[in-house]
């Protein structure tokens, strides 16, 4: 646990994880993943998608919240993404429509950084998007949280991302909760 606290301290000073930190978090989450899936109602194949989402989260340039997202259709990955500091017009449109910022004085304070779910949607090839039966698409979201036991945190989609997924017709979203007794959650959109 002392090593994880060291990793947490290091995370505050840098947005990039070292290879040692990634290996430590990978080991910790992999060690817990099997037992977590046995406790939950999720099928064992979900482990593969959560591990891919976790690996995608490591690519994030955020220091506080590293999220990865994998979009799956008929047991094939069709899109992967992670949150980024760069802004995005699609994210901005959904944020302005579905999020309440409560900022009255300066709208320049809002940064519409790209969320993992929108990034994954953007990585689905256009020809593939046209042929999908969206109600059979599943989304897996993983949040890497090095300072917490199990190294996971709550990865529930924000209102803007939930509406973006809903607009496509996606109905199932699986995410990490950050709780060891119920580590994964599922929501129907």
Secondary structure, 3 states (H helix, E strand, C coil): CHHHHHHHHHHHHCCCCCHHHHHHHHHHHHHHHHHHHHHCCCCCCHHHHHHHHHHHHCCCCCCCCEEEEEEEECCEEEEEEECCCCECHHHHHHHHHHCCCCCCCCHHHCCCECCHHHHHHHCCCHHHHHHCCHHHEEEEEEEECCCCCCCECCCCCCHHHHHHHHHHCCCEEEEECCCCCCCEEEEEC
